[in-house]
Amino acid sequence: MSNQPPYYPEQPSQQPGYGSGPGYPPPATQYTPNPYPNPNQYQDPNQYQNYAGPQAPDPGSGQALAGLILGIVCIVLCWIPVINLIIGVLGLIFSIIGRKSVQRHTIAIVGIVLSIIGLVFSICDTGLIITGILAALSNSANTTNY
């Protein structure tokens, strides 16, 4: 091997059949103004007319959430007879009112279902307690003391 550079045959600069074009135009030396405004520049406050502003609160969203929470509490505390009936009815009322909400409509429906399930458990529990009390009272009336 010698220290000579490798030999590359000279390539033709143009392919036959194609004419030589002028190439790229020279870079523009004139200043062209920026079409975008400077971000530090003062802007007219009336420029953005499509801004909607703050949105009104969703009516019924608080009632839907309250109905869901009361429905969950109604199912968890279904073993408390009288208080749970009140909680279940309130959860059902709040959930029905909360169905007006656009964003929390599904939460209101879930609150209705949970309140109804909790009310059914409460009514069954209250019925069992009343039946047990009546059975105990009738047993004590039928027993005789010796």
C-alpha positions in Angstrom: 0.0 0.0 0.0 1.2 3.4 -0.8 0.5 6.8 0.5 -1.3 7.9 -2.6 -5.0 8.9 -2.5 -7.4 6.5 -4.2 -8.2 7.1 -7.8 -11.8 8.0 -8.6 -12.8 8.4 -12.2 -14.2 11.8 -13.1 -18.0 11.8 -13.2 -19.8 13.8 -15.9 -21.5 16.9 -14.4 -24.6 16.6 -16.4 -26.6 13.7 -17.7 -27.1 13.6 -21.4 -30.4 15.0 -22.6 -30.9 17.5 -19.7 -30.1 21.1 -20.0 -28.3 23.0 -17.3 -30.6 25.1 -15.2 -29.8 28.4 -13.6 -29.5 26.7 -10.1 -30.8 28.4 -6.9 -31.5 32.1 -7.0 -29.1 34.3 -5.0 -30.1 35.1 -1.4 -32.3 38.2 -1.0 -30.4 41.1 0.4 -33.4 43.3 1.0 -35.2 43.4 4.4 -38.7 41.8 4.4 -40.9 42.9 7.3 -42.1 40.2 9.7 -45.8 39.5 9.0 -46.3 38.5 12.7 -46.6 41.1 15.4 -44.0 41.4 18.1 -45.1 39.6 21.2 -43.9 42.5 23.4 -46.0 45.0 21.4 -49.3 46.3 22.9 -52.3 44.5 21.5 -55.8 45.8 21.2 -58.0 44.2 23.9 -60.9 44.1 21.5 -58.9 41.9 19.1 -60.2 38.6 20.6 -64.0 38.9 20.2 -64.7 35.1 20.2 -63.7 34.7 23.9 -66.7 33.2 25.7 -65.8 34.3 29.1 -66.4 32.3 32.3 -69.1 29.7 32.0 -72.1 29.6 34.3 -72.1 26.8 36.9 -73.8 23.6 35.9 -77.3 23.6 37.5 -77.9 20.4 39.6 -74.3 19.2 39.7 -74.1 19.7 43.5 -77.4 17.8 44.0 -76.2 15.0 41.8 -73.0 14.6 43.9 -75.0 14.8 47.1 -77.4 12.1 45.9 -74.5 9.8 45.0 -72.9 10.3 48.4 -76.2 9.7 50.2 -76.9 6.6 48.1 -73.5 5.2 49.1 -74.1 6.0 52.8 -77.6 4.5 52.5 -76.2 1.1 51.3 -73.3 1.1 53.9 -75.6 2.0 56.8 -78.6 -0.2 55.7 -78.7 -1.9 59.2 -79.8 1.3 60.9 -83.6 1.2 60.5 -85.2 4.6 60.7 -82.3 7.0 60.0 -81.4 5.1 56.9 -84.9 5.5 55.5 -84.5 9.3 55.8 -81.0 9.1 54.2 -82.3 7.0 51.3 -85.2 9.3 50.6 -83.0 12.4 50.7 -80.5 10.6 48.4 -83.3 9.8 46.0 -84.6 13.3 46.0 -81.2 14.9 45.5 -80.4 12.5 42.7 -83.6 13.2 40.8 -83.0 16.9 41.1 -79.4 16.4 40.0 -80.4 14.8 36.7 -80.7 18.4 35.3 -76.9 18.5 35.4 -75.2 18.1 32.0 -71.8 17.1 33.3 -72.9 14.9 36.2 -76.0 13.3 34.7 -74.5 9.8 35.1 -73.5 10.5 38.7 -77.2 11.4 39.4 -78.4 8.1 37.7 -75.9 6.1 39.8 -77.2 8.0 42.9 -80.8 7.1 42.1 -79.9 3.4 41.7 -77.8 3.3 44.9 -80.5 5.1 46.9 -83.2 2.7 45.7 -81.0 -0.3 46.6 -80.3 1.2 50.0 -84.0 1.9 50.5 -84.9 -1.7 49.7 -82.3 -3.0 52.1 -83.6 -0.5 54.8 -87.2 -1.5 54.3 -86.3 -5.2 54.5 -84.2 -4.5 57.6 -86.9 -2.4 59.2 -89.5 -5.1 58.4 -87.3 -7.8 60.0 -86.8 -5.7 63.1 -90.5 -4.9 63.5 -91.3 -8.6 62.9 -88.8 -9.6 65.6 -90.2 -7.1 68.0 -93.8 -8.2 67.4 -92.7 -11.9 67.8 -90.9 -11.1 71.0 -94.0 -9.3 72.4 -96.4 -12.0 71.4 -94.1 -14.6 73.0 -93.9 -12.7 76.2 -97.7 -12.4 76.3 -98.2 -16.1 75.8 -95.8 -17.3 78.5 -97.0 -17.8 82.0 -95.0 -17.2 85.0 -94.8 -20.0 87.6 
